[in-house]
Amino acid sequence: MDETDAATAEDIARIAAVHMDEASADEVIARVIDLVTRRCSVCDGAALTVATGGEHTFGASDPSIDDIHRAQFDAAAGPVIDVLELGEPRRVDDVGADARWAEFAAASAAGGFRSCLVLPVRTDRSRSGALALYSRG
């Protein structure tokens, strides 16, 4: 394991060791977003959405990603919504050429993001989530 891999493993272990009684959900979300944006070279921004019942909490590395997520929740359509509902990854290679979610595409383009990958986050608890990785390229 090289130094980068070791540092990444240490970061992940620190996040995994956090207990919800020691840190708020917002703090855990911020830690995950920080890890992803520091360790994923093709990721220019990230957001983590956690769903509990009918409530959604999310944090983002960039204020324009807040707008992208609000657009999806306002329209009840977008890759994050699909991942939360279906538990399957969603990929958008070029928001300008993808006709599935118009509001999402417009907000992404306005924020300067051209592509994204949204992954389901699963736990053994009732919470579920979506990790969105955004790229300007």
Short mmCIF file of the C-alpha atoms (twelve columns), coordinates in Angstrom:
data_MODEL
# 
_entry.id   MODEL 
# 
loop_
_atom_site.group_PDB 
_atom_site.id 
_atom_site.type_symbol 
_atom_site.label_atom_id 
_atom_site.label_alt_id 
_atom_site.label_comp_id 
_atom_site.label_asym_id 
_atom_site.label_seq_id 
_atom_site.Cartn_x 
_atom_site.Cartn_y 
_atom_site.Cartn_z 
_atom_site.pdbx_PDB_model_num 
ATOM 1   C CA . MET A 1   0.000   0.000  0.000   1 
ATOM 2   C CA . ASP A 2   1.484   3.358  -1.000  1 
ATOM 3   C CA . GLU A 3   1.252   6.558  1.085   1 
ATOM 4   C CA . THR A 4   -1.850  7.835  -0.715  1 
ATOM 5   C CA . ASP A 5   -3.702  4.558  -0.204  1 
ATOM 6   C CA . ALA A 6   -2.665  4.462  3.448   1 
ATOM 7   C CA . ALA A 7   -3.842  8.041  4.020   1 
ATOM 8   C CA . THR A 8   -7.162  7.278  2.317   1 
ATOM 9   C CA . ALA A 9   -7.617  4.152  4.441   1 
ATOM 10  C CA . GLU A 10  -6.913  6.184  7.587   1 
ATOM 11  C CA . ASP A 11  -9.480  8.829  6.549   1 
ATOM 12  C CA . ILE A 12  -12.116 6.180  5.890   1 
ATOM 13  C CA . ALA A 13  -11.380 4.473  9.200   1 
ATOM 14  C CA . ARG A 14  -11.813 7.794  11.045  1 
ATOM 15  C CA . ILE A 15  -15.193 8.343  9.405   1 
ATOM 16  C CA . ALA A 16  -16.301 4.763  10.045  1 
ATOM 17  C CA . ALA A 17  -15.370 5.099  13.724  1 
ATOM 18  C CA . VAL A 18  -17.601 8.147  14.233  1 
ATOM 19  C CA . HIS A 19  -20.646 7.438  16.351  1 
ATOM 20  C CA . MET A 20  -23.738 9.525  15.773  1 
ATOM 21  C CA . ASP A 21  -23.792 10.405 19.477  1 
ATOM 22  C CA . GLU A 22  -20.320 11.954 19.063  1 
ATOM 23  C CA . ALA A 23  -21.001 13.949 15.905  1 
ATOM 24  C CA . SER A 24  -24.048 15.410 14.218  1 
ATOM 25  C CA . ALA A 25  -25.259 14.110 10.873  1 
ATOM 26  C CA . ASP A 26  -24.050 17.362 9.303   1 
ATOM 27  C CA . GLU A 27  -20.526 16.773 10.676  1 
ATOM 28  C CA . VAL A 28  -20.415 13.224 9.318   1 
ATOM 29  C CA . ILE A 29  -21.693 14.408 5.929   1 
ATOM 30  C CA . ALA A 30  -19.032 17.139 5.849   1 
ATOM 31  C CA . ARG A 31  -16.295 14.602 6.649   1 
ATOM 32  C CA . VAL A 32  -17.391 12.265 3.867   1 
ATOM 33  C CA . ILE A 33  -17.585 15.105 1.331   1 
ATOM 34  C CA . ASP A 34  -14.129 16.327 2.357   1 
ATOM 35  C CA . LEU A 35  -12.676 12.824 1.956   1 
ATOM 36  C CA . VAL A 36  -14.226 12.330 -1.476  1 
ATOM 37  C CA . THR A 37  -13.165 15.694 -2.871  1 
ATOM 38  C CA . ARG A 38  -9.603  15.307 -1.572  1 
ATOM 39  C CA . ARG A 39  -9.103  11.709 -2.691  1 
ATOM 40  C CA . CYS A 40  -10.967 11.491 -6.008  1 
ATOM 41  C CA . SER A 41  -8.909  13.306 -8.639  1 
ATOM 42  C CA . VAL A 42  -11.718 13.539 -11.222 1 
ATOM 43  C CA . CYS A 43  -14.235 14.871 -8.702  1 
ATOM 44  C CA . ASP A 44  -14.585 18.668 -8.737  1 
ATOM 45  C CA . GLY A 45  -17.421 18.633 -6.224  1 
ATOM 46  C CA . ALA A 46  -19.470 16.221 -4.171  1 
ATOM 47  C CA . ALA A 47  -22.675 15.994 -2.203  1 
ATOM 48  C CA . LEU A 48  -24.059 13.440 0.209   1 
ATOM 49  C CA . THR A 49  -27.797 13.133 0.716   1 
ATOM 50  C CA . VAL A 50  -29.166 11.110 3.624   1 
ATOM 51  C CA . ALA A 51  -32.824 10.086 3.602   1 
ATOM 52  C CA . THR A 52  -34.664 9.275  6.814   1 
ATOM 53  C CA . GLY A 53  -38.342 8.624  6.345   1 
ATOM 54  C CA . GLY A 54  -39.675 11.572 4.367   1 
ATOM 55  C CA . GLU A 55  -36.821 13.869 5.405   1 
ATOM 56  C CA . HIS A 56  -33.641 14.554 3.440   1 
ATOM 57  C CA . THR A 57  -30.418 16.040 4.764   1 
ATOM 58  C CA . PHE A 58  -27.584 16.889 2.429   1 
ATOM 59  C CA . GLY A 59  -24.293 18.641 2.367   1 
ATOM 60  C CA . ALA A 60  -22.206 19.750 -0.582  1 
ATOM 61  C CA . SER A 61  -18.659 20.855 -1.233  1 
ATOM 62  C CA . ASP A 62  -19.729 23.756 -3.467  1 
ATOM 63  C CA . PRO A 63  -22.684 26.176 -3.108  1 
ATOM 64  C CA . SER A 64  -23.716 25.625 -6.735  1 
ATOM 65  C CA . ILE A 65  -24.230 21.936 -5.906  1 
ATOM 66  C CA . ASP A 66  -26.803 23.049 -3.313  1 
ATOM 67  C CA . ASP A 67  -28.705 24.618 -6.229  1 
ATOM 68  C CA . ILE A 68  -28.389 21.416 -8.280  1 
ATOM 69  C CA . HIS A 69  -29.844 19.361 -5.443  1 
ATOM 70  C CA . ARG A 70  -32.647 21.829 -4.752  1 
ATOM 71  C CA . ALA A 71  -33.592 21.709 -8.443  1 
ATOM 72  C CA . GLN A 72  -33.877 17.912 -8.245  1 
ATOM 73  C CA . PHE A 73  -35.975 17.927 -5.079  1 
ATOM 74  C CA . ASP A 74  -38.200 20.762 -6.344  1 
ATOM 75  C CA . ALA A 75  -38.837 18.860 -9.592  1 
ATOM 76  C CA . ALA A 76  -38.949 15.464 -7.831  1 
ATOM 77  C CA . ALA A 77  -36.696 14.234 -10.636 1 
ATOM 78  C CA . GLY A 78  -32.982 13.791 -11.155 1 
ATOM 79  C CA . PRO A 79  -30.196 11.291 -10.645 1 
ATOM 80  C CA . VAL A 80  -30.115 11.775 -6.862  1 
ATOM 81  C CA . ILE A 81  -33.885 11.238 -6.659  1 
ATOM 82  C CA . ASP A 82  -33.565 8.054  -8.762  1 
ATOM 83  C CA . VAL A 83  -30.761 6.708  -6.578  1 
ATOM 84  C CA . LEU A 84  -32.708 7.413  -3.374  1 
ATOM 85  C CA . GLU A 85  -35.841 5.761  -4.764  1 
ATOM 86  C CA . LEU A 86  -34.305 2.834  -6.645  1 
ATOM 87  C CA . GLY A 87  -30.981 2.238  -4.889  1 
ATOM 88  C CA . GLU A 88  -29.168 1.985  -8.225  1 
ATOM 89  C CA . PRO A 89  -26.274 4.140  -9.496  1 
ATOM 90  C CA . ARG A 90  -26.932 6.867  -12.045 1 
ATOM 91  C CA . ARG A 91  -24.390 8.346  -14.437 1 
ATOM 92  C CA . VAL A 92  -24.609 11.462 -16.561 1 
ATOM 93  C CA . ASP A 93  -21.734 11.773 -19.016 1 
ATOM 94  C CA . ASP A 94  -22.807 15.152 -20.420 1 
ATOM 95  C CA . VAL A 95  -25.672 17.187 -18.925 1 
ATOM 96  C CA . GLY A 96  -26.035 18.995 -22.256 1 
ATOM 97  C CA . ALA A 97  -26.757 15.760 -24.095 1 
ATOM 98  C CA . ASP A 98  -28.833 13.960 -21.448 1 
ATOM 99  C CA . ALA A 99  -32.597 14.550 -21.778 1 
ATOM 100 C CA . ARG A 100 -33.744 12.585 -18.699 1 
ATOM 101 C CA . TRP A 101 -33.871 15.454 -16.187 1 
ATOM 102 C CA . ALA A 102 -34.212 18.970 -17.634 1 
ATOM 103 C CA . GLU A 103 -34.148 20.873 -14.315 1 
ATOM 104 C CA . PHE A 104 -31.115 18.957 -13.120 1 
ATOM 105 C CA . ALA A 105 -29.311 19.544 -16.418 1 
ATOM 106 C CA . ALA A 106 -30.013 23.282 -16.353 1 
ATOM 107 C CA . ALA A 107 -28.866 23.665 -12.738 1 
ATOM 108 C CA . SER A 108 -25.722 21.589 -13.394 1 
ATOM 109 C CA . ALA A 109 -24.810 23.613 -16.458 1 
ATOM 110 C CA . ALA A 110 -25.428 26.867 -14.552 1 
ATOM 111 C CA . GLY A 111 -23.114 25.642 -11.790 1 
ATOM 112 C CA . GLY A 112 -20.409 24.715 -14.278 1 
ATOM 113 C CA . PHE A 113 -20.686 20.946 -13.836 1 
ATOM 114 C CA . ARG A 114 -20.912 18.816 -16.979 1 
ATOM 115 C CA . SER A 115 -21.066 15.273 -15.643 1 
ATOM 116 C CA . CYS A 116 -21.839 13.310 -12.518 1 
ATOM 117 C CA . LEU A 117 -21.975 9.885  -10.967 1 
ATOM 118 C CA . VAL A 118 -24.452 9.232  -8.169  1 
ATOM 119 C CA . LEU A 119 -23.964 6.151  -6.023  1 
ATOM 120 C CA . PRO A 120 -26.318 4.609  -3.478  1 
ATOM 121 C CA . VAL A 121 -25.194 4.585  0.142   1 
ATOM 122 C CA . ARG A 122 -26.557 1.632  2.053   1 
ATOM 123 C CA . THR A 123 -26.478 0.902  5.753   1 
ATOM 124 C CA . ASP A 124 -28.020 -1.717 7.961   1 
ATOM 125 C CA . ARG A 125 -30.211 0.975  9.503   1 
ATOM 126 C CA . SER A 126 -33.346 2.545  8.054   1 
ATOM 127 C CA . ARG A 127 -31.350 5.427  6.588   1 
ATOM 128 C CA . SER A 128 -30.294 5.415  2.969   1 
ATOM 129 C CA . GLY A 129 -28.413 7.936  0.947   1 
ATOM 130 C CA . ALA A 130 -26.837 9.035  -2.289  1 
ATOM 131 C CA . LEU A 131 -23.279 10.155 -2.881  1 
ATOM 132 C CA . ALA A 132 -23.033 12.457 -5.900  1 
ATOM 133 C CA . LEU A 133 -19.668 13.089 -7.563  1 
ATOM 134 C CA . TYR A 134 -19.573 16.045 -9.957  1 
ATOM 135 C CA . SER A 135 -17.046 16.959 -12.618 1 
ATOM 136 C CA . ARG A 136 -16.563 20.139 -14.615 1 
ATOM 137 C CA . GLY A 137 -15.303 17.983 -17.479 1 
# 
